[in-house]
Amino acid sequence: MLKKFSTTDKLLMLAAFVSLIFSEYAWFLGEHEIAIFVGIWVPSILCFGMYLKLINRHDAN
C-alpha cells in the first residue's frame, strides 16, 4: 500500500501527523491558543498535498 505514495506524499503526511501530535501536546500542557493555531495547520498541509497531486496530474495530461 505504501508503494502508491511518493516521497512528497509521505513527507506531507508526516508533517500533518507531527502537527497534530504537537497540537495535542500543547493543548494538554494548557497552551490552548498555540494548540488551536498549530491544529489548523493539519488540514492546510493535507490540502496543499492534494493541490500538488492535482497539479502533477494536470501536467501529465
LOMINU-106766 format. One line per field, with one value per residue: x, y, z of N, C-alpha, C in turn; residue number from 1; residue in one letter. Coordinates in nm, 3 decimals. Layout:
BEGIN
n_x	[X  ...]
n_y	[Y  ...]
n_z	[Z  ...]
ca_x	[X  ...]
ca_y	[Y  ...]
ca_z	[Z  ...]
c_x	[X  ...]
c_y	[Y  ...]
c_z	[Z  ...]
pos	[NUM  ...]
code	[a  ...]
end
This chain:
BEGIN
n_x	[0.082  0.195  0.357  0.224  0.241  0.424  0.750  0.710  0.441  0.457  0.618  0.452  0.235  0.366  0.437  0.181  0.094  0.284  0.227  -0.034  0.013  0.183  0.005  -0.191  -0.030  0.045  -0.208  -0.277  -0.086  -0.183  -0.159  -0.362  -0.421  -0.196  -0.213  -0.454  -0.387  -0.172  -0.307  -0.474  -0.306  -0.300  -0.523  -0.459  -0.202  -0.262  -0.444  -0.275  -0.111  -0.298  -0.347  -0.095  -0.094  -0.303  -0.199  0.023  -0.109  -0.248  -0.038  0.071  -0.109]
n_y	[-0.120  0.125  0.172  0.315  0.576  0.873  1.015  1.280  1.274  1.113  1.274  1.498  1.380  1.300  1.552  1.657  1.475  1.512  1.777  1.749  1.588  1.760  1.969  1.850  1.787  2.045  2.138  1.979  2.066  2.305  2.520  2.655  2.839  2.823  2.554  2.540  2.706  2.562  2.326  2.396  2.386  2.123  2.041  2.228  2.152  1.900  1.971  2.120  1.915  1.771  1.962  1.974  1.716  1.739  1.931  1.792  1.583  1.725  1.834  1.603  1.525]
n_z	[0.000  0.073  -0.140  -0.328  -0.255  -0.303  -0.227  -0.156  -0.081  0.147  0.313  0.349  0.480  0.713  0.814  0.866  1.059  1.266  1.326  1.425  1.654  1.802  1.843  2.006  2.225  2.313  2.382  2.605  2.778  2.849  2.683  2.508  2.298  2.128  2.064  1.918  1.704  1.583  1.532  1.325  1.112  1.020  0.837  0.641  0.552  0.446  0.245  0.082  -0.009  -0.163  -0.357  -0.482  -0.593  -0.778  -0.953  -1.053  -1.184  -1.379  -1.527  -1.634  -1.826]
ca_x	[0.000  0.280  0.425  0.145  0.272  0.557  0.825  0.641  0.319  0.498  0.664  0.337  0.161  0.446  0.423  0.047  0.088  0.363  0.149  -0.144  0.068  0.228  -0.115  -0.249  0.064  0.032  -0.340  -0.275  0.002  -0.256  -0.134  -0.476  -0.412  -0.094  -0.266  -0.552  -0.314  -0.098  -0.406  -0.528  -0.210  -0.320  -0.597  -0.388  -0.095  -0.324  -0.498  -0.161  -0.073  -0.396  -0.322  0.022  -0.136  -0.383  -0.109  0.101  -0.199  -0.278  0.083  0.096  -0.201]
ca_y	[0.000  0.244  0.191  0.410  0.710  0.924  1.071  1.404  1.235  1.064  1.388  1.580  1.306  1.310  1.689  1.671  1.395  1.581  1.895  1.701  1.545  1.879  2.044  1.781  1.803  2.183  2.151  1.918  2.147  2.426  2.623  2.634  2.921  2.764  2.425  2.565  2.760  2.454  2.230  2.442  2.350  1.986  2.039  2.309  2.070  1.796  2.036  2.154  1.790  1.742  2.060  1.928  1.600  1.786  1.997  1.688  1.511  1.814  1.845  1.475  1.512]
ca_z	[0.000  0.079  -0.268  -0.406  -0.209  -0.338  -0.115  -0.118  -0.008  0.279  0.392  0.386  0.583  0.835  0.864  0.922  1.181  1.368  1.364  1.509  1.784  1.874  1.883  2.122  2.336  2.361  2.445  2.737  2.863  2.884  2.582  2.419  2.176  2.042  2.018  1.812  1.588  1.518  1.486  1.197  1.008  0.969  0.711  0.543  0.495  0.364  0.125  -0.003  -0.073  -0.267  -0.463  -0.557  -0.671  -0.891  -1.047  -1.121  -1.274  -1.490  -1.609  -1.701  -1.940]
c_x	[0.086  0.355  0.352  0.179  0.413  0.626  0.759  0.516  0.353  0.543  0.549  0.251  0.234  0.433  0.286  0.036  0.165  0.290  0.033  -0.096  0.114  0.109  -0.178  -0.161  0.052  -0.102  -0.338  -0.177  -0.065  -0.234  -0.241  -0.468  -0.310  -0.145  -0.366  -0.484  -0.243  -0.195  -0.468  -0.433  -0.242  -0.403  -0.530  -0.277  -0.155  -0.385  -0.387  -0.112  -0.168  -0.378  -0.203  -0.012  -0.214  -0.296  -0.029  0.015  -0.228  -0.158  0.111  0.007  -0.169]
c_y	[0.127  0.269  0.293  0.555  0.750  0.977  1.200  1.374  1.192  1.179  1.477  1.511  1.311  1.449  1.710  1.594  1.461  1.705  1.857  1.663  1.665  1.961  1.981  1.795  1.943  2.201  2.097  1.986  2.276  2.541  2.614  2.716  2.865  2.633  2.443  2.616  2.648  2.349  2.268  2.409  2.216  1.985  2.123  2.230  1.965  1.854  2.076  2.029  1.752  1.838  2.018  1.808  1.643  1.854  1.893  1.609  1.595  1.826  1.717  1.460  1.605]
c_z	[0.000  -0.051  -0.355  -0.371  -0.253  -0.213  -0.065  -0.038  0.134  0.369  0.437  0.492  0.717  0.897  0.928  1.053  1.295  1.417  1.456  1.647  1.865  1.923  2.007  2.245  2.397  2.433  2.588  2.832  2.905  2.789  2.474  2.291  2.078  1.983  1.905  1.686  1.512  1.465  1.353  1.083  0.943  0.840  0.602  0.474  0.403  0.237  0.029  -0.077  -0.185  -0.384  -0.548  -0.644  -0.795  -0.996  -1.124  -1.218  -1.397  -1.584  -1.688  -1.825  -2.049]
pos	[1  2  3  4  5  6  7  8  9  10  11  12  13  14  15  16  17  18  19  20  21  22  23  24  25  26  27  28  29  30  31  32  33  34  35  36  37  38  39  40  41  42  43  44  45  46  47  48  49  50  51  52  53  54  55  56  57  58  59  60  61]
code	[m  l  k  k  f  s  t  t  d  k  l  l  m  l  a  a  f  v  s  l  i  f  s  e  y  a  w  f  l  g  e  h  e  i  a  i  f  v  g  i  w  v  p  s  i  l  c  f  g  m  y  l  k  l  i  n  r  h  d  a  n]
end
